[in-house]
Amino acid sequence: MEVLALRPVGHTDRSSSLNNLANQLSTRFDHRGNAEDLDQAIALHREALTLHQVGHPDRSTSLNNLAVQLSTRFDHRGNAEDLDQAIALLREALALCPVGHPDRPGALNNLANGLSTRFDHRGNAEDLDQAIALHREALALRPSLNNLAVQLSTRFGHRGNAEDLDQAIALLREALALCPLGHTDRPRSMINLAIRLSTRFDHRGNAEDLDQAIALHREALALCPVGHTDRSKSLNNLAVQLSTRFDHRGNAEDLDQAIALHREVLALRPVGHTDRSSSLNNLANQLSTRFDLRGNAEDLDQAIVLDTEALALRPVGHPDRSVALHNLAVRFFTRFDHRGNREDLIDSRENLRYALALLTQHDPRQLKVHNSLATVYLSFYQLGFDSTGPGEDTDSLDAIMHHLKAAANIVTGGLLPRLRASLQWVHHADQHRHGTELEAYATSIQLMDAYMSTTASVSSRHNAMQDFPGTLAVDAASCALRSGDVRRAVELLEQGRTIIWTQMTRLRTPLDSLQTCGDHAVTLMHRFRDLSSLLNKPPVSHADGTSRVGVEAEETRYRRLVEDWDGVVEEIRKIEGFSRFLLPPLFADLQEAARDGPIIVLVASTSCDAIIIPHKQPPTSIQLPTNFEKLLKLVLALQEAIGKDASPKGNQTALIKALRKLWDDVVCPVVENLGQFARRGSRIWWCPTYLFNFLPLHAAGEYRANGKSLSQQYISSYTPSLTALTRARRSHDRCPSVPFAAIGQNFPDGASFVLDCVEPELELVRSLLPPSPTVSFTKITSVDATKSRALRALRDNTWLHFSCHGTQNYENPFNSAFLMRDQPLSLLDITQMDLSRHEFAFLSACETAVGVPSTPDEVIHLAAGLQFAGVKNVVGTLWKVTDSTVQRLVEAFYQNLCGDGTMNSKRAAQALHLAVHSLARDKDMPLDQRIVFMHIGI
């Protein structure tokens, strides 16, 4: 201060004095945290910068000094203006270090770090991409493998691109190779690599990555002997990974080792150490886990003692006091669960209430506390501790629902935890027929949809779907029907079924269609995806000793992210055609699917219902004389009957019995109510859910002399969803000449025999089609029918006929395929194509319309895949089909479809209906072969 006073404005050395004093104030701020020191340092650096005008040799240094202090102030207060200013200064500093300048690598790294920080807080992908580009340049000038690896890891965390993580690991392996035994940076390099390997394990589950991470942490620990300053951190890292391995493999030795390491860490962090409370917490967590494993009461009691001490080290005002309260509450509840001491349950509830009161509105940690409170209140309700009998405490029941609803609505809590909370809400509300039941279902379906949209691939979405209740949508609809709201039942079904297809469609439209709505819309599209990724990250945990200022800056960041995300969604809804963006379809929109005939939605829940949706009249619901258990027996009986040899009289008696049951319990009650909506002989559409997906509804009948059947009265088609049918009806300009491709493969890769019928079938199709110029016919068979040729034909022709082997892969349904000469043409390949101009596909292959038992409401099969990709009409098969059936049905079908010399895909359903009727007159053909084909589409 004194030196500066002796160098007034105009003194030649004033700038160096300003700089020196600013540095001292900055150092004092680092040690004491007095904000006034930091503000003064920034003011002094600003003045020094004004004395170093453009062209001054020290201007670059001044720019950097001021940028560093502004960044520090941003870290502590979260003022975005400080960070923006710092980045602008760093850009100017970089401009003063052209290519070849010795300080350029440092300037590149500084600007990259600033941009990376801004990305972390605002989620603008451009900042992260720029940061990576700058680090790449810096790496080329002065190898800094670690910096680039860290940024690539960050980008992976936000976008989930596996290549970024793999590249980061490769760079870190290279960095480690440059640090041989004895090198001072070897421990840091090992830890960096171990952390990324652990991340990759979390995402892919490759046990080798976890084992390698543990080996690296062991080696790093060996380089930190007793007395080393970093030993406690190294012990902690290894303990955490051993705990993870225990969670995945259940090897008790890993858990015991982790506990021993945590004990040593705790011994190195005596009373007064800043990290003692987190060590107490870590050890308590592992002891509690071991209690769950072995039931040793001593472990649980010790965990409670440790958590109690941890709470004492986080007094009122400590940023993580709520975490300590929550941990202790969970331990008290565990002890209550095992010993039944009411005091433990009361202590658990009180600690949780205090923990919740300490958390701010946008704090993601609220979610765990709400979940725990719901669990505690469930015990109060079940045991009747509040002066009521078991199951009579309505206040506790209401509290359970309140806390689960609150947990499901914590936007910052992450989609997966919110979804799990909502499913718990559904479970308890349904079990107790609580007034919030329908709201719980609606919330779960909305969160399921949102969660699936963050999952990278269709295959991983299918795997994720199997972790959740398969009956969620049908149970939600059943709940709406119980309350008398038929329209809501339809809306919930549409939102909660075919989620994977809906997600894929959504990525093409509406989000992708924003690209045609101008630059502002494109910016909004990128912003929405980046912010969604940031909000889905787990909350930041605060190290002991974190200042309240730092915690508040993090809370500010969360609030801004939530506000920004909501703002982007609202902005997108202002764009023409996007007013319903991210909002589920309304019944009024869905009813448009019935414009050419009524749609019958079949709901398979604990009770079974049919909903008839006419085009203009209100929907009607019918309770069917069956239930879930009876329906399951019918499905199993029918599957067992298919393919069974006929009796001596030529009848497939088991199949007939099943089809009669299908008529009596499902189809007949619907037909009795259809008269007011559809005239005899007209078309109807079936939209089956869950178990109904596995039943040949079109074939239901009495199967006796003069008996009734559905096919006598209506022409049946199917649709996987109402939205799919509406989308298929969108018209496109038609080519004057119909491009028709017949694709056949008689000897695919891996086959042991030739399909003799393929070539004759394709020639039969050619002979039945109108000649050129009405139809432009292409035939691809034998060695020419490769995967790539088939894909080209699929792209270039709007009418298709497949004759080949078809396979349904139940474990990985998107690998279901048409078998070509070299490689399979999979459902996944088809889903990646835009077939929105395609009119028709005939799938002469086995099991092309069979769904997956584990996720029936996702309707994942080849026929549905083609329709969701855009094909308006698809004819597929429900089970295996014989060569003779195919030949005869193909001939009858195409004669009915285009016998008059014209091509109109809307005739497909009627053409199939008439073809099947012609086969029915042939008593030599088995019944299961007469009813194997079905029509999906318009």
N, C-alpha and C positions, 0 to 999 in steps of 0.2 A: 504494500500500500504506500509506504513511505517513498520507495524508489519511484513508483509511478507518479507520485505528487511532485517529485523532482524532475520529471520529464513531461512537461505540459504539452498541450496541443502544439504541434509544429516541431517538437524535438525529434531529432533523427532516430533516436533509440526508443521512442514512445511505443512503437508497435511490438518490440520484443518484450518490453515491460508489461504491456497489456496481456501478451501471450503467457508470460511467466505467472502473473497473478491469477489469470484464468485457470491455468493448470493446477495451481495450489488449491484454489477454491473447489475445483472439480475433485481433487484428491480428498479434500475434507468432506465433501458431499458423500463420496464413496464410503467413508468411514463412519460418518455420523447421520447421514440421511437428511440433513437440513436443506429443504427445497430452496431456501433463499440463496444458499451458496451456488446451487446449480444455475438459478436465474441470473445471478451476477456474472458467473463465468460466461454464460451465453452472451450477455450484453457486452462484456469485454472482448470476446472473440468477434462480435459484429463490428465493433469499433476498429479492431485490428484489421479486419477484412477491408474496411473502407480506406485504410491507409495503404493497402496493397492493391492498387488499381490494376486493370487489365494491362498486362505487359510486365508487371513487377515479378521478379524471380521467386518471391515467397508467396505469391497469390495462391498457388496450388496447396501449399501447406495450410494457409489460413482457411481455405475452403474446407479442407479435410477436418481441421480442428473444430470449426463451427458445426459441421455436419455431425461429428461424433457426439458433441454435447446435446444437439437437438434430438438425436436418436435416443440418447440416454433419457432425456426428459420425456420423450414419447413412451419409452419403456415403463416409466414410473407413473405417468398421468394419462396416457392413452389419447393425447390430443393429436388427431390425424394431421393437422396443419404442420406440426413439428416434423413429422415423418416425411411429408411431401416436400417441405423445404430442404430437409437433409438430402433427399434424393436429387433434387434440383442442383444443390451445391456439389454433390458427388459427380453428377453428369458433367458439370463445368470443369471439375478437377480432372476428370478422365480426358476431356477435350484438350487439356493443357499437357497431356502425356501422350503424344502421338506414337505411332508404331516405331519401335526402336528406343524409346525413352526408358531409362532404367527403372523408373517408378511406375511404368504402365501396368505390370502384373498386380501390384498392390492396389492401384486405382480401380482396376477391373474387379478385383475381389471385394473392395469396399462397396462399390456400386451394386454388385451382385448381392451382397449381404443385405443392403438396404431394400432392394426390390423384393428379396425373399421375405423379409420381415413384413413388407406391405401386403404381399400375397397372403401370408399367414393371417393377417387381420381383415383383409377385404375380399380375398378369394378371386382377384382378377388374374385369370390364367396367363395373360400377356406378361405380367410382372414375373411370374415363375419361369416362363419360357425365356424371357430376356436374361434372367439371372443365370440360367443354365448355359445360355450362349456365352455370356461374359466369363463364367467359370471355365468353360471349354477353352476360350481364348487364353485365359490366364494360365491354364494347365499347359497349353502349348508353349507359352513363353517361360514359365517357371513351374515345373511339375508340382502340382498341389492336388494330388489325387483325392485326398480326404474331402476338400471343399466341394468338388464336383460330385463326389459320391453322396455327400450329405444332401445336396440340392436335388439330385435324382431320387433319393429316398423320400424327400419331402413331396416331390411331384407324384411319386407312387402313392403316398398316403392320401393325396387329394383326388387322383384320377384312377388309381388302381391299375395302371398299365404295367403288367408284369415285366415288360422289357426294361423299364426304368430301374426296378429293383434288382433285376439280374445284372444290369450294367453297373449299378452301384457296388454290388458284391464283387464283380470282376475287378473294378478299380481298387477296392479295398484289399482284395487278395494281392494285387500288384503292389499296393502301398506297403503291405506287410512283408512282401518279398524283398523290398528295398530296406527293410529294418531287420537285419540279421540279429542273432543272439548277441546281447550286449549293447545294442543300439538304444539310445535314450527314448526314442519314440515308439519302440516295439510294444510296450504295454498299451499305449493309447490306440495303436493300429489294431491290435488284437481285440480290444474292447469294441471299437467301431465295427469291425467285421462281425463279431459275435452278435451284436445288437441287430444288424441287418439280417443275419442268418436266422435269428430268432423271429424277426418280423416275417420272413419268408415262410418259416414253419407255421406261424399263425394263419397265414393265408392259404398255404397249400398242404400242410400237414405231412410234409416229408420228414420222417423221423431222423434222417441223416443230417439235415440242417440243424435240428435241435441238439443232436449228439455232438456235432462240430462246434456249435456255440458253447456248449458246456466244456468241451476240451480246451477251447481258447480261453474261456474264463478261468479254468484250472491253471493254465500256463501263466496267465496274467497274475493270478494270485501267487504263484510260485515266485514271481519277480517282485512281489511285495511282501518280504519276510516280516516277522514280528518287529514292530518298531517303525515300519515304513508308513509315511503319512497317508498313502492311498490304500492301505490294507483293508480298512473297514468297508470302503466302497467296493473293492474287489470281492471281499467275502459276501457282501450283499448281492452283487451281480450273480455270482455263482449260485447262491441260495435261491434266488428268484427262478433261475432256469431249472434247477433241480426240482423245485415245486411244480413248475409247468410240466416237466417230464412225469412227475408222479401223477398229476391230473390226467395225463393222457395214457399212461401205461399201468398205473396203479402199483408200481414197485415201492414197497414200504421203505426200502433202504434209501431211496432218493429222498423221501420225506424226512426220515431220521437224520440224514446228512444235512438237509436244509435247516432243520431245527438246530443241529449242533453249530452250524455256521452262523445262524442268526443269534445264537447265544454268545458266540465269540464277538460278533459285531456289537452286541449290546454291552459287553464287557469293555470294549474299546470306546464306548460313548457313555462315560459316567455322568452322574448328575451334574447338570450345567452345560453339557454338550448340546449344540444346537439341533443335532439330528437324533437325540435320544428318543423323543416321543415316536418318531416314525419307526425306529428299531423295535421299540416296545410293541408297537402295533403289528409289525411284520411277524415277530415271534409269536404274539398272541394268535394271529390268524393261522399259523402253521400248527400250533398246539391244539387249536380248536378243530382243525382238519383231522389231526391224529385222533382226537377224541371221537369224532364221527366214525373213524375207521376202526378203532379198537375199544372205545367205550371206557377208557381209563379216566375216572372222575378227577384224578389229580391234574391231568392235562387241562381240563376245562376250568378247574378252580384257579390254576396258575394263569391261564389266559385272562380270567376276570381280574386277577391282581395286577397283571401287566397293563390291561386296558384302563384300569382305575388310575394307575400311575401316569399313563399317557394322557388321560383326561386332565389330571392335575397340572401337567406341563403345558396344557393348552387352556389357559384361563379365559375368562370373559374378555372378548375383544380379539382373541387369537383367530386368524382366518380359518383354521381347520378344527375349531372346537366342535363344530357340528359333526364332523367325521368321527371324532373321538367319542362323542355321545352316542352316535349310531352304532359304532363297533361294540361299545359296552352294552347297549340295549340288545343287540343281537345275541351276545353271549349270555345275558340274563335270560333271554327267551329260550335259548338252547337248554340252559340248566332247568328252567321251568318244565320244558318238554320232557326232560328225563326224570325229574324228581317231583314235579307237581306242586312246588312251593308257590303259593299264590303271591307272596311278596316279590318273587323274581318277576312274575308277569306284570305286576303293578310298576315295579322299577323300570322294566323294559318300556312300558307305555310312557312313563313320565320322561325318561331320557329321550325317547323319540319325539315327544311333543316339544321338548326344549330344542332338540336338533333342528326340527322343522321351523321353529320360530326364528332361528338364527340365519336361515337361508333366504336370499333375496329372490325376487320374482322369477328371474331367468336362470337361476343357478341349477345346472343339470343334476346336482346331487339330491335335489328334492325327490326325484323319482324313486331312488332306493329307499328313502325314508318313508314315503307314502306306501310303498310296497310292504315294508316292514310293519308299519302301523296297521295295514289291512290284515296281515297275518296275526298280529297280537289281538286285534278286535275279533277275529274269527275264533280265537280261543275263548275270549270272554263270552261270545255268543254261544258257542258249543257247550261250555261248562256252566253258563248261567251264573257267573261270579258277581254280577251287579244286582243282587237281591231278586233275581228272577230265576225261573227254572231253565234247564238247558233248552236252547232253541226258541226261547220266548223273548229274548232281549232285542226288541226291534231297534233301539238306539244303536246298539253295537252292530246290528245288521246294516243299518243305514250308513254307519261309519265305515264299514268294510267297503261298501259300494262307493262312498264318497272318496276314499283314499285311492282305490283302484282307478276310478275315473280321473282323479287328479293326476296320478302317475301316467296314465295313457295320454294326457294332454300337456305334459311338460315338453314343449317343442325342442328345447335344447338337450333333452335326455337321450337322444339317439333313437332312430326308428325301431331297431330290433328290441331294445328294452321296453319301449312304449307299446309295441305290438304284443310282447309277452304279458305286460300288465293288462292290456285290454282283453286278452284271452282269459286271464284269470277273472277279470270282471264278468265276462260272458259266462264262465263256468259257474261262478257263485250266484249271479243274477238268475241264470237258468235253473239252477238247483233249487233256489228258494222262491222262484217266480216273482222276483223283485220288480218294482215299477220301472227300473232303469234297464230292463233286459233288452228291449229293442234298440235303445240308444247304445248299449254295449256292443251289440252285434254290428250296428252301423259303423261305430268307431273302429272295431277290429277289421272290418272289411276295407275301410278306407286306409288304415295303417298297413294292412297286408299289401294292398296295391302300391302304396308309396314305398314300402320296404323292397318289394320285388323290382321296382324301377331302378334301385341303386345296385342291383346285382348284375354283374358284368355280362354273362353269357346266358343263352337260353337253357343250356344244359345245367348250369349252376342254379338257374332259377327253378328248374324242375327238381333238382336235389333239395333245394331250400324248401320247396312246397311240401316235401314229404315230412318235414319237421313240424308241420302244423296240422290242426284237425282238418281232415278232408271233407267233413260235412259242414264246415262253417257257413257257407252260402245257403245250403238247403235248410239248415237249422234256423238261420236268420229269417228266411222266407216263411218257414213254418211258424215262427214266433209272430211275424207280421200277420199271417193268416189267422192265428188265434185271436189277435186283437181286432180282426175284421178289416184290416187295411190291405186289400188285394193289390192295389197299385204299388204300394211300398214293397210288397213281397216280390213283385216283378223287378223293381229297381234294384233291390238288394241282390237278387239272383244274377242279374246282368253285371253288376259291379263285382260280385264275389266269385264268379265262375270264369273260365277261360282267361285267367289273369295273364298267363305267359303270352298267349296270342295277343291280348289287348296291349300288353307292354310293347311287343314288337311293332304292332300297328301304330301305337302312339309315337314311337321313335321315328316313324316315317311321317305320320300325321297325327297330331297337329304340330309337334315341335319342329320337325324338319321343314314343314311347309312355311314356317316363319321366314325361311331363307328367301322366299319370294315376296316378302312384305316390306322390303327396304332395309337400309343399313341399321336403323334403330331397332327393328325387330330382330335382326341377326345378333346384334349386341345383347339384347335381352335374352335370347336363346342361350348364348354362351354363359351369360351371367347367372342365369337360372341353374344351369348344370353345375357350375363351379360352386355356387353358394350351397346347393343341396349337398354336395360332397363335403364341404366344410362343416355343415351342421350335423352331418352324420358321424363326425369324428368323436371319439370319447373325450370327456371333459379333462381339462388340465388339472393335475394334482399339485398342490403347493408344498414345496419343501419347508421344513421348519425354519423359522426365522424370516420367512417371506413377509415383507412389509405390507401393511394394510393398503398402501398406495398401489403396490403391485397387484394385489388381489382385486382392487377396484378397477384397475386397468383391464384385467381379464374379464371382469363382469361387464364392463363397458363394451368390450369386443363382442361378447355373446349377444348383448342387447342389440348392437348394431347389425350383427349378422341376421338375427331374427327379423328385425325391422326391414333390412335390405331384402331378405327373401320374400317377405310378405309384399313389399313394395314392388318387386319384380313381377310377382304373380298378378298383382293388381294391374300393373302396366300392360302385361300381355293380354289381360282380359279386355283392355280398352281397344285392342286392335280388332278390326272388322273380321268376324268369323271366329273369334276366340273368346267370346263372352262367357262360355262355359268351361274354359280351360281349367283342368284339374278338378272339375266338379263332375260328379257321377251323372249318367244320363237320366233324364226325367221320363216318367211313364208316357207323357204326351209324345215325346220323340220316339220312344221304343215302339209305340202302338203303330207307327207308320210302317213297320215291318209286315203288318197284317193286311196291307192294302190289296193283295191279290187273293186273300183267303185267310181264314182264322188260323192262329197258331195255338197249339196246345202245349203248355209247359207242364211237365210232370215233376212234382216235388217229392223226393224220397228222403224223408226225415223219420223221426220216431213214428209219426203218423204220415200217411201218404196222401197227396192231394194233386188234383189237376186244375190248372188255370186256363180257361179258354179266353184268348185275346182276339176279339173282332176288330175291324178297322175303325169303326166310329162309335160303336156301343161300349158301355162299361164292361170291364172284364168280369168273368164269372168263375168262382172257385167251387170245386166239387171234392168233398172228402171221399176218398176211394175206400172200398171194403177190404183193405189190406194194410199191413204195416211193414216196417223195415225188416223184421225177422222173416216174415212170410215171403217178402220180395226177394230176400237173399236166397231162400230155399228154392224159389222159382228160377232164379238165375242159374244156380248150381244144377238144378234138374235139367234145365234146357241145355246147358253146356255138356252135360253128360249124355243127353239124348242125341246131340248132333253127331252124325257119322255112324250111329248104331245101325247095324243091318236091319232091314225090314223083317217083319214077322212073316210066317208062311203065307198069310193072306196078302202080303205086299204092302202092309202098313208099317210106318214107324210109330208104334203105339206110344212109346215114351214121349216122343216129340209132339204127337197130337195131344196127348194129355197136358203137356206144358203149354201149348198154344191155346188150348181151351181155358186153362187157368188164367192165362194172360188176358183172354177175352173177358172172362167173367169178372176178374178183379180190377182190371185197368181200363181196357179199351171200350167195353160195352157201356159202362157208366158215362164215358165221355160222349160216345155216339148218341146216346139217348138225349144228351143236352145240346148236340150240334145242330139239330134241325133248324133252329131259329137263326143260325149264323151262316150255314152253308147248305146249298141245295144238293141233292143226291147226285153223285157223279162228278162233283166239283173237287177242287184241290184243297188239301189241308196240309199244314206243316207241324211236325212234332219237334219239340225242343226238350229232349229228355235230360234229367239231371241224375247224377250219382249212379245208383244201381240200374236205373231205367236205361242208361246208355248201352247196356249189354243185352237188351231184349229186342227181338224183331217185331216191333209194334205193328208194322204194315202187314204182318202175316197172321195176326190174331183172328181167331174165328172158332165156330163150334165144331167144324169138321165132322158133320154128320149129314145125312140126306136132308136136303132142303134147309140146312142150317145156315145161320147168319155168319157173315164175316165182314171185316173192315173193307177188304178190297172190292166187295160187291157194291159198296156204298160211296167210297171216296178214293181219290188218288192221293197216296201218301208221299210226302217228301220229309226230309229231316233238315234241321239247321243246328249247328253247335251253339249259336247264340242269336239273339234278335238283332244285335248290331251287325253281326256277320251277314245276315240276310239282307239288311238294309244296304250295307256296303256293296254286296253282290249285285244289287238292283241298279246301281249307278250306271247310266248309259254312256257309251263311248261311240265315236264314229266307227262304222263298220267298213271293212275293206270290200271293194266290189267283188273280189275273188277271195273265197274263204281259204286261208292257209291251214292245211290239215296235215299233221305229221303222225304217221303210224310207226311207233318205236317198238321193236321186238328183239328179244335176246333169248336164243334157244340153248346156249351153252355158256353160262356166265362163269366168271372166275371162281374156281373152287368146286364147280359142279362135277358130279360123277356120271351124269347121263344127259342126253340131249332131249329137249322138249320138242317133240315132233310136230306139235300142233301150231307152233308159233307162225311159221311161214304161211301155211294154208289160211290161218286166221287173218293175217294182214292182207293177203290177196282177196279174201272174202270181203273185208272192209272196203278195199279199193273198188271191188265190183259193185258194191251197194251204194257208193257215194255218187252224186251227180258228177258228170265229167267236167273238164275244163271248158270254159273259164269260170263256171260256178265254183268249182273247188280246185285249188292248186295243191295237188297231193304229193307228199314226200314220204318215202319209206326208208327206214334205217334199220337194218337187221344184221345179224351174224357179226363178223369181225368189225363192221363199221359201227355197231351199236356200243360205243365206248361211253364212259361217263361224260367226257367233254363234248362228244357229238350229241349226246342226249340233252345236255344242258343248252347247247346252241339251238337244237330243235325246239326245246321248251321255250326258249326266249323268242324265237322267230315265228312260231306258229300259234295261232289262237285256238285251234281245235287239236285235240290230242287223243291218241289211242295207244295205251301201253299193253303189251302182251309179253309177260316175262315172269320170273320168280319174284314174289314180294315177301319181305320178311318184316315181322313186327318185333322190335327189340323192347322187351318189357322193362329191363333194367335201365337202359339209356334210350328212351323212346325216340329221341331226335336222331338216333342212328338207324331207325327203321328205314328200309330202302327198297328200291327197285334194283335188282342185280343186273349189272351190265357186264360186258366182256372183260374189262380190266378192273374196274372198281365199282363199288355200289354207288348209285345215285340216291343219296340219303335225304331224309326229311329236312335235315339241317340245310343241305344245299338248296332245297326248294324254298325254304323260308327266307333265304337271302335274296330271292328274286322278286321283282315287281311283275306280277301277272294280272294286273288290274284290267287289262284289255282282253283277257282270255275268256272265251265263251264256254268251252266244254272240254272235259277229260273223261275218258272211259278207262277204268283201271281193271284190265283183265289179268288179275293176279290175286293170289290168296291173301286173305286177312288185311285188306287195305283200309277197312273202316272199323278196325277193332281198337278200342281205347286201352289205357293202362289201368289195371285194377288199383294200384296205389294212389293214382290221382285221376279218377274218372272224369271229374268235372273240368279238367284241363283239356279234354278231348284231343289227345295227341295221337294222331294217326295220319297216314299218307293222304287219305281223302280229305280230311279236315284241313290238313296243311295246305293242300292245293287251293281249297276254298278261301282260307285266310290269306293266302298269297294273292288272291284276286280272281281265281277261276269261278265263273258264275254258276256252273253246273258240273257236278262230279258224280259218276256212277262208280260205286265201290262194292267190296264184298265183306260180309260179316264173319265168314270162316272159310275153310278150304273149299275150292271149287274144282270140279273135274273137267277134263278136256271136252267131253261130249256136251256137258252143260254149256260151256262157254261158246262152242261152235253154234249151237242151236239158238242160244239167247242172243248172241251178237247178230246173227242173221235176222231174227225177228225184230230186234231193237232197231237196227238201221233201216229196215224196210218201213217201220212205223215212223221213224224220225225224218227220213228224207226221201221216201218212196215217190213223192210228187215232184222231185227234182229241185226242191228248195231246201235251204239250210237255215233252221231257226232253233237256237239252243233252248228256247223256252218250251219246246215240245219234249224235252228230254224225259221229264217225269212221266208224261202220258205215254211216251213211246216205251218206257220201261214197264209201266203198268200193263200195257197191252201185250208186251212180249212175255211177261210173267204169266198172264192169263192164258196165252197160247200154249205155254209149257205145262200149265195145270191140267190140260186135256190129255197130256201124255202120262198115263198111269205107270209106265215103265220107269219114269224118272223119279228118283227118291225125293221125298218132300223137302228134305233139308237143302237139296240142290235147286228146287223150284223157288225157294224164298231167300237164297243167299245174297242176291243183289239188292242194293238200296240206292236211293237218289238223295243227294245233298245239294241244296241250292235253290235257285229261283224257278 
